[in-house]
């Protein structure tokens, strides 16, 4: 028997493992299936074209299942079903250690590793271990730097075609994503999702490494670099890398000499706003209290 397991990013083929000797002549031998449908991107083969079509979403970035409440999209129908519990408030799985609740058993299982210290997923390049299988894929970018989808209007690159299409809206001035609460429009779906959290109060994006929650997926991704060690922003002057674009921008002022923050009392300039605030305490000691 076989089926599409839509709970994973990849298609899973289940085979009967334990047959009677009447069926196979040998107990415990798996039946073999022909796999005539092959992915042109990665070479993985499937027994049915439907399985291949689901698998291709990994490469195309297609997310055909969209939440009617907030507009968030998913590759798999089962993932959308789990997501809708965020809006209904339904939490079926509770951690016995800390009482935190989750909409999916898989999320609870990953969360439990925070308490047990288990990190079963290891980077083959550097040996660093992670609690979730999603981390090694993101962490690998710190070694390979591979982002194969490039914007022809600027120098930005993306890991998927879907991310590139979302980005191109910013150049075209298109704002197709509308907030159902207040009618405000946004260029990016992720920006809309973050905005709608202001209305709902929901922080749906959780870091499985430390349990911290975030309003937006982009905020979570930035945070996750603390755990993965990924530093995608590199200085063109000296090669130093940073986890955030803001960190790179501040660092580059060392090379350019730019000091955009000026003291209104004495005219002295600084590279960062925090340095300016520290300086201002000299003029007004009350600021340091």
RODO-2510 file (C-alpha; in nm, 4 decimals, decimal comma):
residues 289
     n   res          X          Y          Z
     1     x     0,0000     0,0000     0,0000
     2     x     0,1165     0,3497    -0,0593
     3     x     0,0003     0,7010     0,0164
     4     x     0,1068     1,0636     0,0037
     5     x     0,2112     1,1824     0,3462
     6     x     0,1326     1,5546     0,3308
     7     x     0,2719     1,6154     0,6806
     8     x     0,6255     1,6238     0,5419
     9     x     0,7949     1,8341     0,2747
    10     x     0,8764     1,5205     0,0801
    11     x     0,6506     1,2436    -0,0475
    12     x     0,6671     0,9285     0,1572
    13     x     0,6098     0,5869     0,0069
    14     x     0,4879     0,3213     0,2505
    15     x     0,5419    -0,0441     0,1607
    16     x     0,4228    -0,3600     0,3264
    17     x     0,7173    -0,4944     0,5236
    18     x     0,5905    -0,8172     0,6754
    19     x     0,4158    -1,0478     0,4334
    20     x     0,3243    -1,4104     0,4868
    21     x     0,5261    -1,6731     0,3047
    22     x     0,2153    -1,7418     0,0932
    23     x     0,2342    -1,3881    -0,0466
    24     x     0,6069    -1,3503    -0,1009
    25     x     0,7761    -1,6752    -0,0079
    26     x     1,0064    -1,4771     0,2248
    27     x     0,8912    -1,3074     0,5446
    28     x     0,9943    -0,9435     0,5941
    29     x     1,0973    -0,8668     0,2336
    30     x     0,9671    -0,5405     0,0872
    31     x     0,7823    -0,5453    -0,2417
    32     x     0,9487    -0,3411    -0,5108
    33     x     0,7602    -0,0874    -0,7223
    34     x     0,8491     0,0676    -1,0554
    35     x     0,9055     0,4422    -1,0275
    36     x     0,8671     0,5816    -1,3807
    37     x     0,8105     0,9455    -1,2800
    38     x     1,1367     1,1268    -1,2128
    39     x     1,1928     1,4802    -1,0847
    40     x     1,4013     1,6766    -1,3365
    41     x     1,5361     1,8988    -1,0572
    42     x     1,6812     1,6440    -0,8143
    43     x     1,6386     1,3012    -0,9758
    44     x     1,4014     1,1560    -0,7143
    45     x     1,1588     0,8998    -0,8621
    46     x     0,7942     0,8208    -0,7868
    47     x     0,5420     0,5472    -0,8700
    48     x     0,2659     0,7934    -0,9583
    49     x     0,2553     1,1313    -1,1304
    50     x     0,0437     1,2736    -0,8446
    51     x     0,3279     1,2077    -0,6002
    52     x     0,5709     1,3823    -0,8351
    53     x     0,3398     1,6845    -0,8617
    54     x     0,3276     1,7200    -0,4809
    55     x     0,7064     1,6782    -0,4605
    56     x     0,7645     1,9512    -0,7228
    57     x     0,6269     2,2116    -0,4810
    58     x     0,9562     2,1844    -0,2938
    59     x     1,1376     2,3194    -0,6010
    60     x     0,8749     2,5630    -0,7353
    61     x     0,7803     2,7074    -0,3971
    62     x     0,4115     2,6692    -0,4895
    63     x     0,1764     2,6914    -0,1903
    64     x    -0,1756     2,6224    -0,3208
    65     x    -0,3541     2,5901     0,0148
    66     x    -0,4356     2,9338     0,1593
    67     x    -0,5861     3,0300     0,4949
    68     x    -0,9043     3,2356     0,4463
    69     x    -0,8475     3,4110     0,7809
    70     x    -0,4977     3,5539     0,7327
    71     x    -0,3822     3,4646     0,3810
    72     x    -0,0950     3,2377     0,4871
    73     x    -0,0273     2,9636     0,2313
    74     x     0,0995     2,6070     0,2549
    75     x     0,2329     2,3358     0,0252
    76     x     0,0138     2,0703     0,1878
    77     x    -0,3539     2,0639     0,2849
    78     x    -0,2784     1,8966     0,6196
    79     x    -0,0476     2,1852     0,7163
    80     x    -0,3279     2,4350     0,6464
    81     x    -0,5627     2,2303     0,8671
    82     x    -0,3123     2,2483     1,1539
    83     x    -0,2596     2,6229     1,0979
    84     x    -0,6333     2,7035     1,1238
    85     x    -0,6161     2,5958     1,4904
    86     x    -0,4159     2,9142     1,5537
    87     x    -0,7309     3,1116     1,4685
    88     x    -0,9809     2,8804     1,6421
    89     x    -0,7678     2,8621     1,9576
    90     x    -0,7742     2,4828     1,9489
    91     x    -0,4617     2,3369     2,1123
    92     x    -0,4665     1,9588     2,1353
    93     x    -0,1179     1,8798     2,2590
    94     x     0,0231     2,0056     2,5913
    95     x     0,3777     1,9776     2,7255
    96     x     0,3801     1,7918     3,0591
    97     x     0,7000     1,9733     3,1603
    98     x     0,5997     2,3380     3,1229
    99     x     0,2308     2,3385     3,0260
   100     x     0,2829     2,4979     2,6846
   101     x     0,0220     2,3879     2,4287
   102     x     0,0557     2,3164     2,0581
   103     x    -0,1748     2,2746     1,7602
   104     x     0,0190     1,9763     1,6248
   105     x     0,1782     1,6710     1,7893
   106     x     0,4903     1,7164     1,5745
   107     x     0,5454     2,0635     1,7221
   108     x     0,5110     1,9204     2,0730
   109     x     0,7637     1,6445     1,9971
   110     x     1,0185     1,8996     1,8754
   111     x     0,9449     2,1279     2,1727
   112     x     1,0107     1,8422     2,4185
   113     x     1,3729     1,8349     2,3000
   114     x     1,4193     2,1739     2,4701
   115     x     1,3610     1,9898     2,7986
   116     x     1,5460     1,6665     2,7121
   117     x     1,8410     1,8365     2,5395
   118     x     1,8111     1,5961     2,2461
   119     x     1,9491     1,7297     1,9152
   120     x     1,9158     1,4458     1,6613
   121     x     1,9852     1,6416     1,3420
   122     x     2,3529     1,7021     1,2690
   123     x     2,5296     1,9109     1,0035
   124     x     2,7577     1,6826     0,8006
   125     x     2,9987     1,9697     0,7322
   126     x     3,0722     2,0973     1,0824
   127     x     2,9045     1,8525     1,3202
   128     x     2,6716     2,1094     1,4783
   129     x     2,3477     1,9520     1,6061
   130     x     1,9893     2,0795     1,6028
   131     x     1,6514     1,9938     1,7556
   132     x     1,4616     2,0256     1,4255
   133     x     1,5346     1,8911     1,0795
   134     x     1,4502     2,2352     0,9369
   135     x     1,7602     2,3871     1,0957
   136     x     2,0248     2,1820     0,9111
   137     x     1,8808     2,2936     0,5738
   138     x     1,9011     2,6601     0,6755
   139     x     2,2348     2,6064     0,8450
   140     x     2,3771     2,4489     0,5268
   141     x     2,3449     2,7881     0,3568
   142     x     2,6160     2,9168     0,5921
   143     x     2,8488     2,6631     0,4266
   144     x     2,7254     2,6666     0,0657
   145     x     2,5655     3,0111     0,0321
   146     x     2,3550     2,8655    -0,2527
   147     x     2,0511     3,0748    -0,3444
   148     x     1,9746     2,9954    -0,7066
   149     x     1,6908     3,2421    -0,7826
   150     x     1,8216     3,5925    -0,8614
   151     x     1,6299     3,9172    -0,9065
   152     x     1,7147     4,0815    -1,2410
   153     x     1,6342     4,4272    -1,0995
   154     x     1,8623     4,4227    -0,7953
   155     x     2,1338     4,2006    -0,6490
   156     x     1,9085     3,9994    -0,4161
   157     x     1,8960     3,6192    -0,4417
   158     x     1,6413     3,3713    -0,3085
   159     x     1,6228     3,0031    -0,2207
   160     x     1,2907     2,9460    -0,4032
   161     x     1,1018     3,0737    -0,7082
   162     x     0,8047     3,1622    -0,4850
   163     x     1,0207     3,3914    -0,2682
   164     x     1,1548     3,5618    -0,5812
   165     x     0,8008     3,6207    -0,7151
   166     x     0,7008     3,7755    -0,3824
   167     x     1,0075     4,0025    -0,3942
   168     x     0,9373     4,1181    -0,7530
   169     x     0,6121     4,2766    -0,6309
   170     x     0,8227     4,5328    -0,4421
   171     x     0,9753     4,6536    -0,7716
   172     x     0,6405     4,6580    -0,9538
   173     x     0,4676     4,8494    -0,6742
   174     x     0,1997     4,5798    -0,6562
   175     x     0,0242     4,5292    -0,3208
   176     x    -0,1963     4,2228    -0,3716
   177     x    -0,2238     4,1194    -0,0061
   178     x    -0,5103     4,2962     0,1751
   179     x    -0,5793     4,2872     0,5498
   180     x    -0,9290     4,1499     0,6154
   181     x    -0,9508     4,3527     0,9397
   182     x    -0,8664     4,7067     0,8243
   183     x    -0,8212     4,6925     0,4454
   184     x    -0,4540     4,7934     0,4422
   185     x    -0,2566     4,6489     0,1464
   186     x     0,0909     4,4972     0,1416
   187     x     0,3476     4,3940    -0,1175
   188     x     0,4534     4,0784     0,0652
   189     x     0,2325     3,8083     0,2129
   190     x     0,4683     3,7763     0,5097
   191     x     0,4278     4,1496     0,5834
   192     x     0,0489     4,1098     0,5817
   193     x     0,0739     3,8138     0,8183
   194     x     0,2873     4,0163     1,0583
   195     x     0,0444     4,3100     1,0370
   196     x    -0,2600     4,0915     1,1094
   197     x    -0,0971     3,9705     1,4293
   198     x    -0,1517     4,3266     1,5601
   199     x    -0,5265     4,2656     1,5258
   200     x    -0,5318     3,9046     1,6516
   201     x    -0,2537     3,9177     1,9122
   202     x    -0,1371     3,5769     1,7887
   203     x     0,2378     3,5027     1,7775
   204     x     0,2218     3,1899     1,5586
   205     x     0,5909     3,1497     1,4719
   206     x     0,7799     2,9540     1,7368
   207     x     1,1507     2,8780     1,7584
   208     x     1,1777     2,5061     1,8337
   209     x     1,5297     2,5515     1,9647
   210     x     1,4407     2,7795     2,2572
   211     x     1,0611     2,8147     2,2575
   212     x     1,0524     3,1888     2,1825
   213     x     0,7557     3,3050     1,9706
   214     x     0,7352     3,5760     1,7027
   215     x     0,4706     3,7747     1,5174
   216     x     0,6234     3,7183     1,1736
   217     x     0,8074     3,4444     0,9896
   218     x     1,0839     3,6901     0,8955
   219     x     1,1416     3,7779     1,2634
   220     x     1,1677     3,4078     1,3447
   221     x     1,4161     3,3518     1,0600
   222     x     1,6375     3,6348     1,1852
   223     x     1,6260     3,4909     1,5364
   224     x     1,7062     3,1367     1,4166
   225     x     2,0441     3,2528     1,2881
   226     x     2,1525     3,2682     1,6534
   227     x     2,1076     2,8905     1,6635
   228     x     2,2188     2,8004     1,3081
   229     x     2,5216     3,0307     1,2953
   230     x     2,4159     3,1504     0,9486
   231     x     2,5636     3,4902     0,8538
   232     x     2,4300     3,5767     0,5071
   233     x     2,5323     3,9445     0,5011
   234     x     2,8959     3,9907     0,3992
   235     x     3,0957     4,3144     0,3970
   236     x     3,2267     4,3907     0,0468
   237     x     3,5251     4,5766     0,1973
   238     x     3,6708     4,3205     0,4385
   239     x     3,4620     4,0039     0,4048
   240     x     3,3259     4,0063     0,7611
   241     x     2,9816     3,8413     0,7844
   242     x     2,6727     3,9271     0,9879
   243     x     2,3454     3,7597     1,0840
   244     x     2,1405     4,0746     1,0126
   245     x     2,1472     4,3349     0,7368
   246     x     2,1326     4,6058     1,0056
   247     x     2,4579     4,4749     1,1558
   248     x     2,6290     4,4905     0,8166
   249     x     2,5008     4,8446     0,7547
   250     x     2,6440     4,9675     1,0872
   251     x     2,9750     4,7860     1,0274
   252     x     3,0228     4,9363     0,6800
   253     x     3,0361     5,2828     0,8372
   254     x     3,3791     5,1835     0,9708
   255     x     3,4946     5,1735     0,6074
   256     x     3,2896     5,4652     0,4686
   257     x     3,3383     5,6979     0,7654
   258     x     2,9654     5,7748     0,7702
   259     x     2,8363     5,9077     1,1052
   260     x     2,4644     5,9788     1,0624
   261     x     2,3789     6,0425     1,4290
   262     x     2,4649     6,3978     1,5388
   263     x     2,4494     6,5476     1,8860
   264     x     2,2183     6,8531     1,8872
   265     x     2,4135     7,0066     2,1772
   266     x     2,7710     7,0021     2,0455
   267     x     2,7500     6,8774     1,6857
   268     x     2,9595     6,5641     1,7410
   269     x     2,8602     6,2717     1,5142
   270     x     2,8410     5,8963     1,5738
   271     x     2,8056     5,5762     1,3726
   272     x     2,5204     5,4363     1,5873
   273     x     2,2220     5,5791     1,7759
   274     x     2,3296     5,3943     2,0933
   275     x     2,6674     5,5720     2,0873
   276     x     2,4866     5,9044     2,0514
   277     x     2,2608     5,8266     2,3499
   278     x     2,5656     5,7380     2,5619
   279     x     2,7341     6,0632     2,4568
   280     x     2,4261     6,2723     2,5451
   281     x     2,4547     6,1675     2,9104
   282     x     2,7644     6,3912     2,9298
   283     x     2,5485     6,6952     2,8500
   284     x     2,2547     6,5824     3,0624
   285     x     2,3500     6,3402     3,3439
   286     x     1,9784     6,2766     3,4148
   287     x     1,9628     6,0706     3,0931
   288     x     2,1930     5,8094     3,2429
   289     x     1,9583     5,7447     3,5353
***
